[in-house]
């Protein structure tokens, strides 16, 4: 398929750099970059992020933990 694209100057420089560096055609560089960016590269699996197990129990609002620490620090300052 033939398509006309207007590239930003910085993107155009990146493509031209890759063409020279890798000694490949512009078509190959752009097609491979689009495949990687859109997640359909042949033979390339999707990036998988491993699950991180937290010591925080369910029902604990992690966003409010700093608030709790601040309250405890305030109580400590007022009681001394």
C-alpha angles and dihedrals in degrees: 000000000000116000133169116225130186108215126199114246094252092049091048090054091049091052093047091048091051091048091054096039097047096032091229133131121269088241092057094045094050094043093050092046092050092047091052093045093048094044100241102107112145112251094003117116123214118266109263121205113207117235114256114216112217129206090222112108123230114272093036112121101222091192090064098049092093089050089055092050090051091051092050091049090049091051090050092051094048095046095053 
